[in-house]
Amino acid sequence: MKKLLASTCLMFGLFGTASVSTAAECGSLTIASMNWQSAEVLSNLDKIILNEGYGCSADITVGDTVPTITSMAEKGQPDIAPEAWIDLLPDVVKKGTDEGKLVLVGSPLPDGGVQGWWIPKYLADAHPEIKTIPDMLKHPELFPAAEDPSKGALLNGPQGWGGTVVTSQLFKALDGSKSNFTLVDTGSAAGLDGGISKAYERQQGFATYYWAPTALLGKYEMVKLEPGVPHDDAEWKRCNTVADCPDPKPNAWPVDKVVTLVAKSFSEKVGPEVMSYIEKRSWSNETVGKLMAWMTENQASGEDGAKHFLKENKDIWMKWVSPEAAEKIEASL
């Protein structure tokens, strides 16, 4: 951030009017909320903290990974994507940063995001020979499709998710259909979770794409299948993450780097205190997993979860913000 801007904020702070300066610098902004639980609660947390603590006028816009990050890279909108799994769209993110549209700021999940194909632990315990994805593909009878039990099924995510693209490409690379498997389009995040929950409660065999940290994996004990091959980053970027690539190769999921994406135009106009908050704001997979479990048990919205976190975890979030902002946020609760 420009030294002049930082000096200006310091000067206002000395005269007790930092909140006025910050509000003027922050202004209106849009925060992207992806359609999964950790991203939903984080976007609401950012909205509360920025509005109540720093005088912003933030609104949330709901979207999926691919269209949201593409829009930010091309148009500089929305202003913030709090939880962006950027390894799913490496070329798009690089283009956005190279062209000066995007800035990568801190990481909300420093532990990293874990994605892959999972099976229930009760099935893994009953069949210890199934440790890898190739092992799974040898046994379609253990993962019967609901519509055609003669075939094995792999549950995929909804359209618009980067993980859905990768799963489809890996399924193609591994000739899943030749192994008598079918890839199931679950239609939505709720459809995917519902399919997993239903099968688990009935102790049925199933395989699915999923990721951590999540409340669902906190509730249901699952085992991540090993890919059977090492990770090839060049191949990952060339084809595994590209929906229309015709010749994908088997590959291992990387531990995803999760960052906060900020539109460059917003980062240049906003006050340094706001950018400092965005950079410092992060939580462990364990912390967010517990919060998501609470949200699930209480059928809580992202806003409910954010308020619960602010009330119960002052020792964490107060380190992210200025003392003046902390006082305002606490008063708002």
C-alpha positions in Angstrom: 0.0 0.0 0.0 1.3 3.5 -0.8 3.3 5.1 2.0 1.2 8.3 1.6 -2.0 6.4 2.3 -0.5 4.7 5.3 0.8 8.0 6.7 -2.6 9.6 6.2 -4.4 6.9 8.1 -1.8 7.2 10.9 -2.4 10.9 11.1 -6.2 10.5 11.4 -5.6 7.8 14.0 -3.6 10.2 16.1 -6.5 12.7 16.1 -9.1 10.0 17.0 -10.8 10.0 13.6 -9.4 6.8 12.0 -12.9 5.3 11.6 -14.0 8.2 9.4 -11.0 7.8 7.2 -11.3 4.1 6.9 -15.0 4.3 6.1 -14.3 6.8 3.3 -11.5 4.6 1.9 -13.5 1.4 2.1 -16.8 2.3 0.5 -19.0 -0.2 -1.2 -17.7 -3.6 -2.1 -18.9 -7.1 -3.0 -17.8 -10.3 -1.3 -18.1 -13.6 -3.2 -19.7 -16.5 -1.3 -19.0 -19.8 -2.8 -21.7 -22.5 -2.3 -20.0 -24.6 0.3 -20.1 -24.1 4.1 -16.6 -22.9 5.0 -16.7 -20.3 2.2 -20.2 -19.2 3.1 -19.4 -18.6 6.8 -16.1 -16.9 5.9 -17.8 -14.5 3.5 -20.3 -13.6 6.2 -17.6 -13.2 8.7 -15.8 -10.7 6.4 -19.0 -8.8 5.8 -19.6 -8.3 9.5 -16.0 -7.4 10.4 -15.6 -5.0 7.4 -19.0 -3.3 7.9 -19.0 -3.1 11.7 -15.3 -2.7 12.3 -14.1 -0.7 9.4 -17.2 1.2 8.2 -17.5 -0.6 4.8 -20.7 -1.1 2.9 -20.2 -4.8 1.9 -22.7 -7.0 0.2 -22.5 -10.7 -0.5 -22.9 -12.2 -4.0 -23.3 -16.0 -4.3 -21.4 -17.9 -7.0 -19.4 -20.9 -8.0 -15.6 -21.2 -8.2 -15.2 -21.1 -12.0 -17.4 -18.2 -12.9 -16.4 -16.1 -9.8 -12.7 -16.4 -10.3 -13.0 -15.9 -14.0 -15.0 -12.8 -13.5 -12.5 -11.4 -11.1 -9.6 -12.2 -13.4 -11.3 -10.5 -16.4 -13.5 -7.8 -15.0 -12.2 -7.1 -11.4 -15.6 -8.1 -9.9 -16.5 -9.1 -7.3 -14.0 -7.3 -5.0 -13.1 -10.1 -2.7 -13.3 -13.9 -2.9 -12.4 -14.9 0.7 -11.8 -18.6 0.1 -10.4 -19.2 -3.3 -9.0 -22.7 -4.2 -6.7 -21.4 -6.9 -5.0 -24.6 -7.9 -8.3 -25.6 -9.6 -7.9 -22.7 -12.0 -4.2 -22.0 -12.3 -4.2 -20.5 -15.8 -7.1 -18.1 -15.0 -5.5 -16.9 -11.8 -2.1 -16.4 -13.5 -3.8 -14.4 -16.3 -5.6 -12.2 -13.8 -2.4 -11.5 -11.8 -0.3 -10.9 -14.9 -2.8 -8.5 -16.2 -3.1 -6.6 -13.0 -6.7 -7.6 -12.2 -6.0 -9.8 -9.2 -4.0 -9.8 -6.0 -3.4 -12.9 -3.8 -3.7 -11.9 -0.1 -2.8 -14.2 2.8 -4.6 -17.5 3.3 -7.8 -18.2 5.2 -6.8 -21.9 5.4 -3.0 -22.1 6.0 -3.3 -25.9 6.5 -4.3 -26.1 2.9 -7.3 -27.7 1.2 -7.5 -31.5 0.7 -9.5 -32.9 -2.2 -9.9 -36.3 -3.7 -12.0 -39.4 -3.9 -13.3 -40.9 -0.6 -15.0 -44.1 0.6 -16.6 -44.7 4.0 -14.4 -46.1 6.7 -16.6 -49.1 7.4 -16.1 -50.2 3.8 -12.4 -49.5 4.0 -12.2 -51.6 7.2 -14.1 -54.5 5.6 -12.0 -54.4 2.4 -8.4 -53.5 3.4 -7.3 -54.4 -0.1 -8.9 -51.2 -1.4 -6.4 -48.4 -0.7 -6.1 -46.7 -4.0 -8.3 -45.4 -6.8 -7.2 -48.2 -9.1 -8.1 -50.7 -6.3 -11.6 -49.1 -6.2 -12.1 -49.4 -9.9 -11.5 -53.1 -9.8 -14.6 -53.6 -7.6 -17.7 -51.9 -9.0 -19.8 -54.4 -7.2 -18.9 -52.7 -3.9 -20.1 -49.3 -5.0 -23.4 -49.9 -6.7 -25.1 -47.1 -8.6 -28.6 -46.3 -7.3 -30.2 -46.3 -10.7 -28.3 -49.4 -12.0 -26.8 -51.6 -9.3 -25.0 -53.6 -11.9 -22.6 -50.7 -12.3 -20.3 -49.0 -9.8 -20.9 -45.3 -9.1 -18.7 -42.3 -8.3 -20.5 -39.3 -6.9 -19.3 -36.0 -8.5 -19.9 -32.4 -7.4 -22.3 -30.0 -9.2 -21.4 -28.1 -12.4 -19.4 -24.9 -11.8 -17.1 -26.4 -9.3 -13.4 -26.8 -10.1 -13.3 -30.1 -8.3 -16.1 -31.4 -10.6 -14.0 -30.6 -13.6 -11.0 -32.4 -12.2 -13.0 -35.5 -11.1 -14.5 -35.7 -14.6 -11.1 -35.5 -16.2 -9.6 -38.1 -13.9 -12.5 -40.4 -14.5 -11.8 -40.1 -18.2 -8.1 -40.6 -17.7 -8.7 -43.8 -15.7 -11.2 -45.2 -18.2 -13.8 -45.4 -15.4 -16.6 -46.4 -17.8 -14.5 -49.3 -19.0 -14.3 -50.5 -15.4 -18.1 -50.6 -15.3 -18.4 -47.4 -13.3 -20.6 -44.4 -13.9 -20.0 -40.8 -12.9 -23.0 -39.4 -11.1 -23.9 -35.7 -11.5 -25.4 -34.9 -8.0 -26.8 -31.6 -9.3 -25.9 -29.4 -6.3 -23.9 -29.2 -3.1 -27.1 -30.3 -1.2 -27.5 -33.2 -3.6 -23.9 -34.3 -3.1 -24.2 -34.1 0.7 -27.6 -35.8 0.6 -26.3 -38.7 -1.5 -23.4 -39.2 0.9 -25.5 -38.9 4.1 -28.2 -41.3 2.8 -25.6 -44.0 1.8 -23.7 -43.6 5.0 -26.7 -43.9 7.3 -27.7 -47.1 5.5 -24.1 -48.4 5.7 -24.0 -48.8 1.9 -20.9 -48.9 -0.3 -20.2 -45.7 -2.2 -17.3 -43.6 -3.5 -17.4 -39.8 -3.8 -15.5 -36.7 -4.6 -15.2 -34.5 -1.5 -12.8 -32.2 0.3 -11.6 -31.1 3.7 -12.1 -29.3 5.9 -15.9 -29.9 6.0 -18.5 -30.6 8.6 -19.6 -33.7 6.7 -16.2 -35.3 7.0 -16.3 -34.4 10.7 -19.6 -36.2 11.1 -18.9 -39.2 8.9 -15.7 -41.1 9.1 -14.2 -41.4 5.6 -11.0 -42.6 4.1 -9.3 -40.8 1.2 -8.1 -43.1 -1.5 -4.5 -42.8 -2.6 -4.2 -41.8 -6.3 -1.7 -44.5 -7.2 0.5 -42.1 -9.1 2.6 -39.1 -8.0 1.4 -35.5 -8.6 2.5 -34.0 -12.0 2.0 -30.2 -11.7 2.6 -29.6 -15.5 0.0 -32.2 -16.4 -2.4 -30.9 -13.8 -2.3 -27.5 -15.3 -2.3 -28.7 -18.9 -5.2 -31.0 -18.8 -6.6 -32.2 -15.5 -8.1 -28.8 -14.7 -9.3 -28.0 -18.2 -12.8 -29.2 -19.0 -12.4 -29.7 -22.7 -8.9 -31.2 -22.7 -9.2 -34.4 -24.7 -6.4 -36.5 -23.3 -6.1 -36.2 -19.5 -3.6 -38.5 -17.7 -4.0 -40.1 -14.3 -2.7 -37.7 -11.6 -2.7 -37.1 -7.9 -4.6 -34.2 -6.3 -2.2 -31.6 -4.8 -2.8 -30.2 -1.3 -4.6 -27.1 -2.6 -3.4 -23.6 -1.8 -6.3 -21.6 -0.5 -6.0 -17.8 -0.7 -8.1 -14.7 -0.5 -8.4 -13.1 -4.0 -8.8 -9.4 -4.0 -9.5 -7.3 -7.1 -6.5 -5.0 -7.7 -8.7 -2.0 -8.1 -10.2 -2.5 -4.7 -6.8 -3.1 -3.0 -5.5 0.2 -4.4 -8.5 2.3 -3.2 -9.1 0.8 0.2 -7.3 1.8 3.4 -4.3 -0.2 4.8 -6.2 -1.3 7.9 -8.7 -3.2 5.7 -6.0 -5.0 3.7 -4.1 -5.8 7.0 -7.3 -7.5 8.3 -7.7 -9.6 5.1 -4.0 -10.6 5.2 -4.1 -11.7 8.9 -7.5 -13.4 8.8 -7.0 -17.1 8.9 -8.1 -20.2 10.8 -7.0 -23.8 11.1 -8.9 -26.7 9.5 -9.7 -27.9 13.0 -11.2 -24.5 14.0 -13.4 -24.1 10.9 -14.4 -27.8 11.0 -15.8 -27.4 14.5 -17.6 -24.3 13.5 -19.1 -26.1 10.5 -20.2 -29.0 12.6 -22.0 -26.5 15.0 -23.7 -24.9 12.0 -24.8 -28.3 10.6 -26.2 -29.5 14.0 -28.0 -26.2 14.5 -29.1 -25.7 10.9 -27.4 -22.4 11.1 -26.8 -20.0 8.1 -23.5 -18.5 7.2 -24.4 -15.4 9.0 -25.4 -17.3 12.1 -22.2 -19.2 12.0 -20.2 -16.0 11.7 -21.9 -14.4 14.7 -21.4 -17.6 16.7 -17.7 -17.6 15.9 -17.3 -14.0 16.8 -19.0 -14.5 20.2 -17.1 -17.7 21.1 -13.7 -17.1 19.6 -12.6 -13.6 20.6 -9.1 -14.9 21.3 -8.7 -15.7 17.6 -10.4 -12.9 15.7 -9.3 -10.0 17.9 -5.7 -10.7 16.6 -6.9 -10.0 13.1 -8.2 -6.5 13.6 -7.2 -3.2 15.1 -8.2 -2.4 18.8 -10.7 0.2 17.5 -12.3 -2.2 15.1 -12.5 -5.0 17.8 -14.4 -2.7 20.1 -17.0 -1.8 17.4 -17.4 -5.4 16.3 -17.9 -6.6 19.9 -20.4 -3.9 20.5 -22.4 -4.9 17.4 -22.9 -8.4 18.7 
